[in-house]
Amino acid sequence: MDQMENFKNLYDEYNWNLIAKKSLNGQTINVIHEYDKLYSSMNTNGLFLYNYGAELNLIKK
């Protein structure tokens, strides 16, 4: 894994953290599109997939 890939992973994890906090504050409907954007780069992260699936279930999508 090169330095740019490490930076991208860190950036994605940081954004996921921000999105998850908003979702926990009841803003899931407002941030689900942000989960959609992260999916392409985080679709091998089991914790992200579990969280994304739970959020989709919450809004019945």
mmCIF file as gemmi writes it, N, C-alpha and C atoms, coordinates in Angstrom:
data_model
loop_
_atom_site.group_PDB
_atom_site.id
_atom_site.type_symbol
_atom_site.label_atom_id
_atom_site.label_alt_id
_atom_site.label_comp_id
_atom_site.label_asym_id
_atom_site.label_entity_id
_atom_site.label_seq_id
_atom_site.pdbx_PDB_ins_code
_atom_site.Cartn_x
_atom_site.Cartn_y
_atom_site.Cartn_z
_atom_site.occupancy
_atom_site.B_iso_or_equiv
_atom_site.pdbx_formal_charge
_atom_site.auth_seq_id
_atom_site.auth_asym_id
_atom_site.pdbx_PDB_model_num
ATOM 1 N N . MET Axp A 1 ? 0.846 -1.17 0 1 0 ? 1 A 1
ATOM 2 C CA . MET Axp A 1 ? 0 0 0 1 0 ? 1 A 1
ATOM 3 C C . MET Axp A 1 ? 0.898 1.243 0 1 0 ? 1 A 1
ATOM 4 N N . ASP Axp A 2 ? 0.682 2.11 -0.952 1 0 ? 2 A 1
ATOM 5 C CA . ASP Axp A 2 ? 1.529 3.3 -1.023 1 0 ? 2 A 1
ATOM 6 C C . ASP Axp A 2 ? 0.963 4.433 -0.168 1 0 ? 2 A 1
ATOM 7 N N . GLN Axp A 3 ? 1.715 5.497 -0.093 1 0 ? 3 A 1
ATOM 8 C CA . GLN Axp A 3 ? 1.363 6.618 0.78 1 0 ? 3 A 1
ATOM 9 C C . GLN Axp A 3 ? 0.042 7.286 0.363 1 0 ? 3 A 1
ATOM 10 N N . MET Axp A 4 ? -0.195 7.434 -0.933 1 0 ? 4 A 1
ATOM 11 C CA . MET Axp A 4 ? -1.439 8.056 -1.402 1 0 ? 4 A 1
ATOM 12 C C . MET Axp A 4 ? -2.652 7.189 -1.056 1 0 ? 4 A 1
ATOM 13 N N . GLU Axp A 5 ? -2.494 5.882 -1.179 1 0 ? 5 A 1
ATOM 14 C CA . GLU Axp A 5 ? -3.584 4.979 -0.835 1 0 ? 5 A 1
ATOM 15 C C . GLU Axp A 5 ? -3.872 5.037 0.661 1 0 ? 5 A 1
ATOM 16 N N . ASN Axp A 6 ? -2.822 5.12 1.46 1 0 ? 6 A 1
ATOM 17 C CA . ASN Axp A 6 ? -2.998 5.267 2.907 1 0 ? 6 A 1
ATOM 18 C C . ASN Axp A 6 ? -3.739 6.56 3.244 1 0 ? 6 A 1
ATOM 19 N N . PHE Axp A 7 ? -3.374 7.632 2.564 1 0 ? 7 A 1
ATOM 20 C CA . PHE Axp A 7 ? -4.032 8.921 2.793 1 0 ? 7 A 1
ATOM 21 C C . PHE Axp A 7 ? -5.506 8.843 2.414 1 0 ? 7 A 1
ATOM 22 N N . LYS Axp A 8 ? -5.81 8.218 1.265 1 0 ? 8 A 1
ATOM 23 C CA . LYS Axp A 8 ? -7.196 8.082 0.81 1 0 ? 8 A 1
ATOM 24 C C . LYS Axp A 8 ? -8.004 7.269 1.822 1 0 ? 8 A 1
ATOM 25 N N . ASN Axp A 9 ? -7.431 6.185 2.337 1 0 ? 9 A 1
ATOM 26 C CA . ASN Axp A 9 ? -8.128 5.372 3.337 1 0 ? 9 A 1
ATOM 27 C C . ASN Axp A 9 ? -8.398 6.174 4.605 1 0 ? 9 A 1
ATOM 28 N N . LEU Axp A 10 ? -7.422 6.939 5.04 1 0 ? 10 A 1
ATOM 29 C CA . LEU Axp A 10 ? -7.581 7.773 6.227 1 0 ? 10 A 1
ATOM 30 C C . LEU Axp A 10 ? -8.658 8.83 6.001 1 0 ? 10 A 1
ATOM 31 N N . TYR Axp A 11 ? -8.646 9.444 4.845 1 0 ? 11 A 1
ATOM 32 C CA . TYR Axp A 11 ? -9.641 10.451 4.489 1 0 ? 11 A 1
ATOM 33 C C . TYR Axp A 11 ? -11.051 9.852 4.484 1 0 ? 11 A 1
ATOM 34 N N . ASP Axp A 12 ? -11.184 8.667 3.896 1 0 ? 12 A 1
ATOM 35 C CA . ASP Axp A 12 ? -12.489 7.995 3.863 1 0 ? 12 A 1
ATOM 36 C C . ASP Axp A 12 ? -12.963 7.627 5.264 1 0 ? 12 A 1
ATOM 37 N N . GLU Axp A 13 ? -12.071 7.118 6.097 1 0 ? 13 A 1
ATOM 38 C CA . GLU Axp A 13 ? -12.427 6.767 7.472 1 0 ? 13 A 1
ATOM 39 C C . GLU Axp A 13 ? -12.869 8.013 8.251 1 0 ? 13 A 1
ATOM 40 N N . TYR Axp A 14 ? -12.175 9.11 8.039 1 0 ? 14 A 1
ATOM 41 C CA . TYR Axp A 14 ? -12.526 10.371 8.704 1 0 ? 14 A 1
ATOM 42 C C . TYR Axp A 14 ? -13.926 10.824 8.279 1 0 ? 14 A 1
ATOM 43 N N . ASN Axp A 15 ? -14.185 10.794 6.97 1 0 ? 15 A 1
ATOM 44 C CA . ASN Axp A 15 ? -15.507 11.198 6.475 1 0 ? 15 A 1
ATOM 45 C C . ASN Axp A 15 ? -16.598 10.267 6.988 1 0 ? 15 A 1
ATOM 46 N N . TRP Axp A 16 ? -16.314 8.979 7.028 1 0 ? 16 A 1
ATOM 47 C CA . TRP Axp A 16 ? -17.291 8.018 7.549 1 0 ? 16 A 1
ATOM 48 C C . TRP Axp A 16 ? -17.62 8.361 9.006 1 0 ? 16 A 1
ATOM 49 N N . ASN Axp A 17 ? -16.601 8.703 9.785 1 0 ? 17 A 1
ATOM 50 C CA . ASN Axp A 17 ? -16.814 9.08 11.183 1 0 ? 17 A 1
ATOM 51 C C . ASN Axp A 17 ? -17.751 10.278 11.289 1 0 ? 17 A 1
ATOM 52 N N . LEU Axp A 18 ? -17.534 11.282 10.474 1 0 ? 18 A 1
ATOM 53 C CA . LEU Axp A 18 ? -18.397 12.474 10.492 1 0 ? 18 A 1
ATOM 54 C C . LEU Axp A 18 ? -19.828 12.121 10.104 1 0 ? 18 A 1
ATOM 55 N N . ILE Axp A 19 ? -19.957 11.299 9.067 1 0 ? 19 A 1
ATOM 56 C CA . ILE Axp A 19 ? -21.284 10.899 8.597 1 0 ? 19 A 1
ATOM 57 C C . ILE Axp A 19 ? -21.999 10.077 9.661 1 0 ? 19 A 1
ATOM 58 N N . ALA Axp A 20 ? -21.286 9.141 10.273 1 0 ? 20 A 1
ATOM 59 C CA . ALA Axp A 20 ? -21.887 8.279 11.299 1 0 ? 20 A 1
ATOM 60 C C . ALA Axp A 20 ? -22.376 9.099 12.489 1 0 ? 20 A 1
ATOM 61 N N . LYS Axp A 21 ? -21.614 10.112 12.879 1 0 ? 21 A 1
ATOM 62 C CA . LYS Axp A 21 ? -22.04 10.966 13.99 1 0 ? 21 A 1
ATOM 63 C C . LYS Axp A 21 ? -23.33 11.71 13.644 1 0 ? 21 A 1
ATOM 64 N N . LYS Axp A 22 ? -23.419 12.219 12.422 1 0 ? 22 A 1
ATOM 65 C CA . LYS Axp A 22 ? -24.644 12.896 11.997 1 0 ? 22 A 1
ATOM 66 C C . LYS Axp A 22 ? -25.814 11.923 12.001 1 0 ? 22 A 1
ATOM 67 N N . SER Axp A 23 ? -25.546 10.719 11.545 1 0 ? 23 A 1
ATOM 68 C CA . SER Axp A 23 ? -26.59 9.704 11.508 1 0 ? 23 A 1
ATOM 69 C C . SER Axp A 23 ? -27.079 9.364 12.912 1 0 ? 23 A 1
ATOM 70 N N . LEU Axp A 24 ? -26.159 9.261 13.849 1 0 ? 24 A 1
ATOM 71 C CA . LEU Axp A 24 ? -26.526 8.995 15.24 1 0 ? 24 A 1
ATOM 72 C C . LEU Axp A 24 ? -27.364 10.124 15.835 1 0 ? 24 A 1
ATOM 73 N N . ASN Axp A 25 ? -27.221 11.303 15.291 1 0 ? 25 A 1
ATOM 74 C CA . ASN Axp A 25 ? -28.008 12.453 15.746 1 0 ? 25 A 1
ATOM 75 C C . ASN Axp A 25 ? -29.329 12.58 14.997 1 0 ? 25 A 1
ATOM 76 N N . GLY Axp A 26 ? -29.733 11.507 14.328 1 0 ? 26 A 1
ATOM 77 C CA . GLY Axp A 26 ? -31.034 11.493 13.671 1 0 ? 26 A 1
ATOM 78 C C . GLY Axp A 26 ? -31.074 12.082 12.281 1 0 ? 26 A 1
ATOM 79 N N . GLN Axp A 27 ? -29.914 12.25 11.662 1 0 ? 27 A 1
ATOM 80 C CA . GLN Axp A 27 ? -29.863 12.868 10.337 1 0 ? 27 A 1
ATOM 81 C C . GLN Axp A 27 ? -29.603 11.858 9.215 1 0 ? 27 A 1
ATOM 82 N N . THR Axp A 28 ? -29.961 10.597 9.439 1 0 ? 28 A 1
ATOM 83 C CA . THR Axp A 28 ? -29.661 9.548 8.453 1 0 ? 28 A 1
ATOM 84 C C . THR Axp A 28 ? -30.181 9.899 7.071 1 0 ? 28 A 1
ATOM 85 N N . ILE Axp A 29 ? -31.408 10.344 6.99 1 0 ? 29 A 1
ATOM 86 C CA . ILE Axp A 29 ? -32.005 10.7 5.687 1 0 ? 29 A 1
ATOM 87 C C . ILE Axp A 29 ? -31.161 11.754 4.972 1 0 ? 29 A 1
ATOM 88 N N . ASN Axp A 30 ? -30.597 12.679 5.737 1 0 ? 30 A 1
ATOM 89 C CA . ASN Axp A 30 ? -29.816 13.773 5.147 1 0 ? 30 A 1
ATOM 90 C C . ASN Axp A 30 ? -28.422 13.351 4.707 1 0 ? 30 A 1
ATOM 91 N N . VAL Axp A 31 ? -27.893 12.263 5.263 1 0 ? 31 A 1
ATOM 92 C CA . VAL Axp A 31 ? -26.509 11.888 4.955 1 0 ? 31 A 1
ATOM 93 C C . VAL Axp A 31 ? -26.383 10.568 4.194 1 0 ? 31 A 1
ATOM 94 N N . ILE Axp A 32 ? -27.498 9.906 3.882 1 0 ? 32 A 1
ATOM 95 C CA . ILE Axp A 32 ? -27.396 8.596 3.226 1 0 ? 32 A 1
ATOM 96 C C . ILE Axp A 32 ? -26.687 8.707 1.878 1 0 ? 32 A 1
ATOM 97 N N . HIS Axp A 33 ? -26.831 9.829 1.188 1 0 ? 33 A 1
ATOM 98 C CA . HIS Axp A 33 ? -26.128 10.015 -0.093 1 0 ? 33 A 1
ATOM 99 C C . HIS Axp A 33 ? -24.612 10.058 0.112 1 0 ? 33 A 1
ATOM 100 N N . GLU Axp A 34 ? -24.168 10.494 1.289 1 0 ? 34 A 1
ATOM 101 C CA . GLU Axp A 34 ? -22.737 10.502 1.582 1 0 ? 34 A 1
ATOM 102 C C . GLU Axp A 34 ? -22.221 9.085 1.793 1 0 ? 34 A 1
ATOM 103 N N . TYR Axp A 35 ? -23.041 8.231 2.409 1 0 ? 35 A 1
ATOM 104 C CA . TYR Axp A 35 ? -22.69 6.808 2.505 1 0 ? 35 A 1
ATOM 105 C C . TYR Axp A 35 ? -22.563 6.222 1.098 1 0 ? 35 A 1
ATOM 106 N N . ASP Axp A 36 ? -23.503 6.588 0.218 1 0 ? 36 A 1
ATOM 107 C CA . ASP Axp A 36 ? -23.474 6.092 -1.164 1 0 ? 36 A 1
ATOM 108 C C . ASP Axp A 36 ? -22.142 6.433 -1.836 1 0 ? 36 A 1
ATOM 109 N N . LYS Axp A 37 ? -21.669 7.642 -1.642 1 0 ? 37 A 1
ATOM 110 C CA . LYS Axp A 37 ? -20.403 8.079 -2.24 1 0 ? 37 A 1
ATOM 111 C C . LYS Axp A 37 ? -19.218 7.294 -1.692 1 0 ? 37 A 1
ATOM 112 N N . LEU Axp A 38 ? -19.228 7.028 -0.38 1 0 ? 38 A 1
ATOM 113 C CA . LEU Axp A 38 ? -18.119 6.295 0.235 1 0 ? 38 A 1
ATOM 114 C C . LEU Axp A 38 ? -18.106 4.819 -0.133 1 0 ? 38 A 1
ATOM 115 N N . TYR Axp A 39 ? -19.254 4.294 -0.532 1 0 ? 39 A 1
ATOM 116 C CA . TYR Axp A 39 ? -19.36 2.869 -0.816 1 0 ? 39 A 1
ATOM 117 C C . TYR Axp A 39 ? -18.322 2.402 -1.841 1 0 ? 39 A 1
ATOM 118 N N . SER Axp A 40 ? -18.092 3.178 -2.874 1 0 ? 40 A 1
ATOM 119 C CA . SER Axp A 40 ? -17.18 2.749 -3.945 1 0 ? 40 A 1
ATOM 120 C C . SER Axp A 40 ? -15.755 2.524 -3.444 1 0 ? 40 A 1
ATOM 121 N N . SER Axp A 41 ? -15.334 3.278 -2.454 1 0 ? 41 A 1
ATOM 122 C CA . SER Axp A 41 ? -13.962 3.113 -1.956 1 0 ? 41 A 1
ATOM 123 C C . SER Axp A 41 ? -13.883 2.292 -0.667 1 0 ? 41 A 1
ATOM 124 N N . MET Axp A 42 ? -15.018 2.093 0.012 1 0 ? 42 A 1
ATOM 125 C CA . MET Axp A 42 ? -14.989 1.375 1.297 1 0 ? 42 A 1
ATOM 126 C C . MET Axp A 42 ? -15.765 0.057 1.259 1 0 ? 42 A 1
ATOM 127 N N . ASN Axp A 43 ? -16.068 -0.442 0.064 1 0 ? 43 A 1
ATOM 128 C CA . ASN Axp A 43 ? -16.898 -1.637 -0.046 1 0 ? 43 A 1
ATOM 129 C C . ASN Axp A 43 ? -16.193 -2.933 0.347 1 0 ? 43 A 1
ATOM 130 N N . THR Axp A 44 ? -14.953 -2.856 0.78 1 0 ? 44 A 1
ATOM 131 C CA . THR Axp A 44 ? -14.265 -4.044 1.304 1 0 ? 44 A 1
ATOM 132 C C . THR Axp A 44 ? -14.093 -3.964 2.82 1 0 ? 44 A 1
ATOM 133 N N . ASN Axp A 45 ? -14.578 -2.881 3.419 1 0 ? 45 A 1
ATOM 134 C CA . ASN Axp A 45 ? -14.48 -2.686 4.861 1 0 ? 45 A 1
ATOM 135 C C . ASN Axp A 45 ? -15.754 -3.236 5.512 1 0 ? 45 A 1
ATOM 136 N N . GLY Axp A 46 ? -15.623 -4.348 6.209 1 0 ? 46 A 1
ATOM 137 C CA . GLY Axp A 46 ? -16.773 -5.004 6.799 1 0 ? 46 A 1
ATOM 138 C C . GLY Axp A 46 ? -17.538 -4.139 7.779 1 0 ? 46 A 1
ATOM 139 N N . LEU Axp A 47 ? -16.841 -3.355 8.573 1 0 ? 47 A 1
ATOM 140 C CA . LEU Axp A 47 ? -17.518 -2.485 9.534 1 0 ? 47 A 1
ATOM 141 C C . LEU Axp A 47 ? -18.322 -1.396 8.832 1 0 ? 47 A 1
ATOM 142 N N . PHE Axp A 48 ? -17.749 -0.845 7.775 1 0 ? 48 A 1
ATOM 143 C CA . PHE Axp A 48 ? -18.481 0.15 6.993 1 0 ? 48 A 1
ATOM 144 C C . PHE Axp A 48 ? -19.722 -0.473 6.373 1 0 ? 48 A 1
ATOM 145 N N . LEU Axp A 49 ? -19.577 -1.65 5.775 1 0 ? 49 A 1
ATOM 146 C CA . LEU Axp A 49 ? -20.718 -2.309 5.136 1 0 ? 49 A 1
ATOM 147 C C . LEU Axp A 49 ? -21.826 -2.611 6.133 1 0 ? 49 A 1
ATOM 148 N N . TYR Axp A 50 ? -21.447 -3.059 7.323 1 0 ? 50 A 1
ATOM 149 C CA . TYR Axp A 50 ? -22.439 -3.331 8.356 1 0 ? 50 A 1
ATOM 150 C C . TYR Axp A 50 ? -23.176 -2.049 8.743 1 0 ? 50 A 1
ATOM 151 N N . ASN Axp A 51 ? -22.403 -0.977 8.962 1 0 ? 51 A 1
ATOM 152 C CA . ASN Axp A 51 ? -22.995 0.303 9.344 1 0 ? 51 A 1
ATOM 153 C C . ASN Axp A 51 ? -23.892 0.857 8.242 1 0 ? 51 A 1
ATOM 154 N N . TYR Axp A 52 ? -23.425 0.795 7.015 1 0 ? 52 A 1
ATOM 155 C CA . TYR Axp A 52 ? -24.199 1.284 5.867 1 0 ? 52 A 1
ATOM 156 C C . TYR Axp A 52 ? -25.5 0.494 5.742 1 0 ? 52 A 1
ATOM 157 N N . GLY Axp A 53 ? -25.413 -0.825 5.866 1 0 ? 53 A 1
ATOM 158 C CA . GLY Axp A 53 ? -26.607 -1.662 5.805 1 0 ? 53 A 1
ATOM 159 C C . GLY Axp A 53 ? -27.596 -1.341 6.911 1 0 ? 53 A 1
ATOM 160 N N . ALA Axp A 54 ? -27.079 -1.103 8.106 1 0 ? 54 A 1
ATOM 161 C CA . ALA Axp A 54 ? -27.953 -0.747 9.231 1 0 ? 54 A 1
ATOM 162 C C . ALA Axp A 54 ? -28.65 0.584 8.98 1 0 ? 54 A 1
ATOM 163 N N . GLU Axp A 55 ? -27.94 1.533 8.405 1 0 ? 55 A 1
ATOM 164 C CA . GLU Axp A 55 ? -28.538 2.835 8.113 1 0 ? 55 A 1
ATOM 165 C C . GLU Axp A 55 ? -29.594 2.714 7.016 1 0 ? 55 A 1
ATOM 166 N N . LEU Axp A 56 ? -29.309 1.893 5.994 1 0 ? 56 A 1
ATOM 167 C CA . LEU Axp A 56 ? -30.313 1.663 4.954 1 0 ? 56 A 1
ATOM 168 C C . LEU Axp A 56 ? -31.549 1.004 5.54 1 0 ? 56 A 1
ATOM 169 N N . ASN Axp A 57 ? -31.348 0.057 6.439 1 0 ? 57 A 1
ATOM 170 C CA . ASN Axp A 57 ? -32.474 -0.608 7.086 1 0 ? 57 A 1
ATOM 171 C C . ASN Axp A 57 ? -33.289 0.389 7.914 1 0 ? 57 A 1
ATOM 172 N N . LEU Axp A 58 ? -32.589 1.288 8.579 1 0 ? 58 A 1
ATOM 173 C CA . LEU Axp A 58 ? -33.258 2.288 9.408 1 0 ? 58 A 1
ATOM 174 C C . LEU Axp A 58 ? -34.234 3.146 8.598 1 0 ? 58 A 1
ATOM 175 N N . ILE Axp A 59 ? -33.82 3.481 7.382 1 0 ? 59 A 1
ATOM 176 C CA . ILE Axp A 59 ? -34.698 4.311 6.534 1 0 ? 59 A 1
ATOM 177 C C . ILE Axp A 59 ? -35.525 3.458 5.572 1 0 ? 59 A 1
ATOM 178 N N . LYS Axp A 60 ? -35.452 2.138 5.746 1 0 ? 60 A 1
ATOM 179 C CA . LYS Axp A 60 ? -36.246 1.178 4.957 1 0 ? 60 A 1
ATOM 180 C C . LYS Axp A 60 ? -35.974 1.276 3.455 1 0 ? 60 A 1
ATOM 181 N N . LYS Axp A 61 ? -34.71 1.378 3.097 1 0 ? 61 A 1
ATOM 182 C CA . LYS Axp A 61 ? -34.333 1.479 1.694 1 0 ? 61 A 1
ATOM 183 C C . LYS Axp A 61 ? -33.779 0.162 1.206 1 0 ? 61 A 1
